[in-house]
Amino acid sequence: MTKGRHLWIKDITNEDRVRGSYLVRQKTLGTTRKGDPFISLTLADRTGEVDGKIWNDAEQLYSLFEEGDVCVVEGKAGSYRGNIQITVSGITAQKEAADPSIFQESAPVDLSEMMKSLRGILRGVKNGHLKRLIERFLGDQRFVSQFQRAPAAKGFHHNYLGGLLEHTLSVCQMSKVVAEHYTQLDGDLLLTAAFLHDVGKIRELRVPPHIDYTDEGRLVGHLVLGTGMLDEKLGEIKGFPQEMAIRLKHLILSHHGQYEFGSPKVPKFLEAIALNLIDDLDAKINGLNRFMERDRKEGSWTEFNRLLERYFLKGEILPVEDESDERGEQSVKQETLFSQ
């Protein structure tokens, strides 16, 4: 590696010499079968993560850096069970400020374009009360500035700058389609809740030098923080219907769907059910797509996904030539489901 040039994790291959600044996401102190101490590491930059092992001087080195530190790492890459692993020969916490662009990935779509699209779809809300509520949020420049740059999560999905905006826009777009299909849903209520469901994340998560939880994020969480932010805006609007306010709060509090997933309430009306399913779909598709793109395991299957507790099949279905073209058209066509 040339001095001054960062070796991206996605580009590390077997036998590479590694020296550079990497974020320590996790570290654990273990013991070999012979009783010798070692350190297991997860190192990261904006392109992905890689496992590392420290076999020498593990106990002495363990206390010299913490999870969340940016460290200068030296070592050699090898292959272990089909995955790249770095045998670390040296590691020190970096004292000078690290370049945040090395560790912070950004949304693949321009933020201003996504914000323009979000404003456009929200202009479709007809209910006057909900329209005024949306305007209170979008007219708050401090909120908009934080909202459009915030990540949507620390780990699994949309965990990059602009991820919250990208996720929210996607949930709003799907909510609009779902409400048009299921006409019994209150489309204005669902769309407003889709916009507001994760606003608490601008206070739950912090970014530099990497995505992590704030104190109030750990102690309170974005569901409760979001309902608090909703209450603040509702307090600025005279005559907002109480029942509508209660339904909006329930939509925010219940959108994780189950108690074990952090919701203090399970969804208890149609729009709440819809929001939970739409949110879960968008999070899973984004998270799994990123997981599969970054998978470095050899073969047709990914490494084991601990969150969803399964392996995933990689690759696309290859195009196959239609055999009916070679046989020619049959004089008698068989009746099928599509011909009825």
C-alpha positions in Angstrom: 0.0 0.0 0.0 1.3 3.4 -1.0 1.9 5.8 1.9 -1.0 8.3 2.2 -3.4 6.1 0.2 -6.2 4.3 2.1 -6.6 0.6 1.3 -10.4 0.1 1.2 -11.6 -3.0 3.0 -13.5 -4.1 -0.1 -10.2 -4.2 -2.0 -8.2 -6.2 0.5 -7.3 -9.6 -1.0 -5.5 -12.7 0.3 -1.8 -12.1 1.0 -2.1 -8.3 1.0 0.0 -6.3 3.3 -2.3 -3.9 5.2 -1.4 -0.6 6.9 -4.0 2.1 7.4 -6.6 3.8 9.6 -9.6 1.7 10.4 -12.5 2.0 12.7 -12.7 -0.7 15.5 -16.3 -1.7 15.6 -15.9 -4.6 18.0 -13.1 -6.2 20.1 -13.2 -9.2 22.3 -10.5 -10.9 24.3 -10.4 -14.7 24.0 -8.3 -17.7 24.8 -7.0 -20.4 22.5 -7.2 -24.1 23.3 -3.7 -23.9 24.6 -4.7 -21.1 27.0 -3.0 -18.3 25.1 -4.9 -15.0 25.0 -5.9 -13.4 21.6 -8.0 -10.5 20.4 -10.8 -10.7 17.9 -11.5 -7.5 16.0 -14.1 -6.2 13.5 -12.4 -3.4 11.5 -14.4 -1.1 9.2 -14.4 1.7 6.7 -17.1 3.0 4.5 -16.8 0.1 2.1 -17.4 -2.7 4.6 -16.0 -4.7 7.5 -13.3 -7.3 7.9 -12.3 -9.6 10.8 -8.9 -9.3 12.4 -7.0 -11.4 15.0 -4.1 -10.3 17.3 -2.2 -13.3 18.5 0.8 -11.7 20.1 0.8 -9.4 23.2 -3.0 -9.6 23.3 -3.5 -8.7 27.0 -1.1 -5.7 26.8 -2.7 -4.4 23.6 -6.3 -4.9 24.7 -6.3 -1.9 27.0 -4.7 0.5 24.6 -7.7 1.1 22.3 -11.5 0.9 22.6 -14.4 0.0 20.4 -15.3 3.1 18.4 -11.6 4.2 18.1 -10.0 4.9 14.8 -6.7 2.9 14.9 -3.6 2.6 12.7 -3.5 -1.1 11.9 -0.7 -3.1 10.4 -1.0 -6.7 9.4 -1.4 -9.3 6.6 -4.5 -10.5 5.0 -5.3 -14.2 4.7 -8.2 -16.5 4.0 -10.1 -18.2 6.8 -13.2 -20.4 5.9 -13.6 -18.5 2.7 -13.5 -15.1 4.2 -10.7 -12.5 4.3 -9.1 -12.1 7.8 -6.3 -9.8 8.9 -3.6 -11.1 11.2 -2.7 -7.9 13.0 0.9 -7.3 13.9 0.5 -3.8 15.2 -2.4 -1.5 16.3 -2.4 2.0 17.9 -5.2 4.4 18.6 -4.9 7.3 16.1 -4.4 10.6 18.0 -5.0 13.1 15.2 -8.5 13.6 13.8 -9.3 11.0 11.2 -10.7 11.9 7.7 -14.5 11.3 8.2 -14.9 10.5 4.5 -13.0 7.3 5.1 -15.6 6.0 7.5 -18.9 7.6 6.5 -20.7 6.3 3.5 -23.3 8.6 1.9 -26.7 7.7 0.2 -26.3 6.8 -3.4 -28.9 9.4 -4.5 -28.4 13.2 -4.2 -29.8 14.5 -1.0 -31.4 17.6 -2.5 -33.1 15.5 -5.2 -34.5 13.1 -2.5 -35.7 16.1 -0.4 -37.4 17.6 -3.5 -39.2 14.2 -4.1 -40.3 13.9 -0.5 -41.8 17.4 -0.5 -43.5 16.6 -3.8 -45.2 13.5 -2.5 -46.2 15.1 0.8 -48.0 17.9 -1.2 -50.5 15.2 -2.0 -51.9 15.2 1.5 -55.3 16.9 1.4 -56.4 16.9 5.0 -55.8 20.5 6.3 -54.8 19.5 9.8 -52.2 17.0 8.6 -51.0 19.4 5.9 -50.3 22.1 8.6 -48.4 19.6 10.7 -46.2 18.6 7.8 -45.6 22.2 7.0 -44.4 22.7 10.7 -41.7 20.1 10.2 -40.7 21.1 6.7 -40.6 24.8 7.6 -38.2 24.1 10.4 -34.8 24.6 8.7 -32.8 23.1 11.6 -35.0 20.0 11.5 -34.6 19.7 7.7 -30.9 20.1 7.8 -30.5 17.3 10.4 -33.1 15.1 8.8 -31.7 15.0 5.3 -28.2 14.1 6.5 -29.0 11.6 9.3 -28.5 7.9 9.0 -31.5 5.6 9.5 -29.7 3.1 11.7 -26.4 2.1 13.2 -26.1 -1.3 11.6 -28.5 -3.2 9.4 -30.2 -0.8 7.0 -29.7 2.7 5.5 -26.7 3.1 7.9 -25.1 6.0 6.1 -25.4 9.7 5.7 -28.7 10.5 4.1 -30.1 7.1 4.9 -33.0 8.4 7.0 -34.1 10.6 4.1 -33.8 7.7 1.6 -35.7 5.3 3.9 -38.4 7.8 4.6 -38.9 8.7 1.0 -39.2 5.0 0.1 -41.7 4.3 2.9 -43.8 7.4 1.7 -43.7 6.2 -1.9 -44.9 2.7 -0.9 -47.5 4.1 1.5 -49.0 6.1 -1.4 -49.2 3.0 -3.6 -50.7 0.8 -0.8 -53.3 3.5 0.1 -54.4 3.7 -3.6 -54.8 -0.1 -3.7 -56.5 -0.5 -0.3 -59.0 2.3 -0.5 -60.3 1.6 3.0 -57.1 3.1 4.4 -56.8 6.7 5.3 -54.1 7.7 2.8 -53.4 11.1 4.3 -53.0 9.6 7.7 -50.7 6.8 6.5 -48.6 9.1 4.4 -48.1 11.6 7.2 -47.1 8.8 9.6 -44.7 7.4 6.9 -43.0 10.8 6.9 -42.9 11.1 10.7 -42.3 7.5 11.8 -38.5 7.8 12.2 -38.0 11.5 12.9 -36.7 10.6 16.4 -33.6 9.2 14.8 -32.1 12.6 14.3 -31.8 12.7 18.1 -31.2 9.0 18.7 -28.1 8.7 16.5 -24.9 10.8 16.1 -22.4 10.6 13.3 -18.8 11.8 13.7 -16.6 10.0 13.5 -18.9 7.0 13.0 -22.6 6.2 13.6 -23.4 5.6 17.2 -26.2 6.2 19.8 -26.5 9.4 21.7 -27.2 9.2 25.4 -30.9 10.0 24.9 -31.0 7.5 22.1 -29.9 4.7 24.4 -32.0 5.8 27.3 -35.2 6.8 25.5 -35.1 5.6 21.9 -36.4 7.1 18.6 -40.0 5.9 19.0 -40.5 7.9 22.2 -38.3 10.8 21.0 -40.3 10.9 17.8 -43.6 11.2 19.7 -42.1 14.0 21.8 -41.1 15.9 18.6 -44.6 15.4 17.3 -46.1 16.8 20.5 -43.8 19.9 20.2 -45.2 20.6 16.7 -48.8 19.8 17.7 -48.5 22.4 20.4 -47.9 25.1 17.8 -51.1 24.2 15.9 -54.5 25.5 17.2 -57.4 23.1 17.0 -55.6 20.0 15.9 -58.1 17.1 16.5 -57.2 15.1 19.6 -58.2 11.7 18.0 -56.0 12.3 15.0 -53.1 13.3 17.3 -53.5 10.0 19.3 -53.6 8.0 16.1 -50.4 9.6 14.9 -48.7 8.9 18.2 -49.8 5.2 18.0 -48.5 5.0 14.4 -45.0 6.1 15.5 -45.0 4.0 18.7 -46.2 0.8 17.1 -44.4 0.8 13.7 -41.8 -1.8 14.9 -44.7 -4.2 15.1 -43.8 -6.3 18.1 -42.8 -5.7 21.7 -39.6 -7.7 21.3 -38.6 -5.3 18.5 -38.9 -2.3 20.7 -42.5 -1.1 20.1 -44.3 -0.3 23.4 -47.6 -1.0 21.6 -48.5 -3.4 18.8 -50.3 -2.0 15.7 -54.0 -1.7 16.5 -55.7 -0.2 13.4 -55.3 -0.7 9.7 -52.9 2.2 8.9 -50.7 1.0 11.8 -50.6 -2.5 10.4 -49.7 -1.1 6.9 -47.0 1.2 8.2 -45.3 -1.6 10.1 -45.2 -3.9 7.1 -44.0 -1.2 4.7 -41.3 -0.1 7.1 -40.1 -3.6 7.6 -40.1 -4.4 3.9 -38.0 -1.4 3.0 -35.5 -2.0 5.9 -35.1 -5.7 5.0 -34.6 -5.1 1.3 -32.0 -2.4 1.8 -30.2 -4.2 4.6 -30.1 -7.6 2.8 -29.0 -6.0 -0.5 -26.1 -4.3 1.3 -25.3 -7.5 3.1 -25.2 -9.5 -0.1 -23.2 -6.9 -2.0 -20.5 -6.9 0.7 -20.4 -10.6 1.2 -16.9 -12.0 0.4 -17.5 -15.6 1.0 -16.6 -17.9 -1.9 -19.3 -19.9 -3.6 -23.1 -19.5 -4.3 -24.2 -18.8 -0.7 -23.5 -15.9 1.6 -22.0 -16.2 5.0 -24.6 -16.7 7.8 -26.7 -13.7 8.5 -27.0 -13.6 12.3 -29.9 -11.1 12.3 -32.2 -13.1 10.1 -30.6 -16.5 11.1 -30.1 -17.9 7.6 -27.8 -18.1 4.6 -28.8 -16.3 1.3 -28.4 -17.5 -2.3 -26.2 -15.1 -4.3 -26.3 -14.3 -8.0 -29.1 -13.8 -10.6 -31.1 -16.2 -12.7 -29.1 -16.7 -15.9 -31.1 -16.1 -19.2 -32.1 -19.4 -20.9 -33.1 -19.6 -24.5 -36.8 -20.3 -25.0 -37.1 -23.9 -26.3 -40.5 -23.1 -27.9 -38.7 -21.0 -30.5 -36.8 -24.1 -31.7 -39.8 -26.3 -31.8 -42.0 -23.9 -33.7 -45.6 -23.0 -33.0 -47.8 -25.9 -32.2 -51.0 -26.1 -34.2 -53.0 -26.9 -31.1 -52.5 -24.6 -28.2 -53.1 -26.0 -24.7 -55.4 -24.0 -22.6 -53.6 -22.3 -19.7 -54.6 -20.2 -16.7 -53.7 -17.0 -18.8 -55.9 -18.0 -21.8 -59.1 -18.3 -19.8 
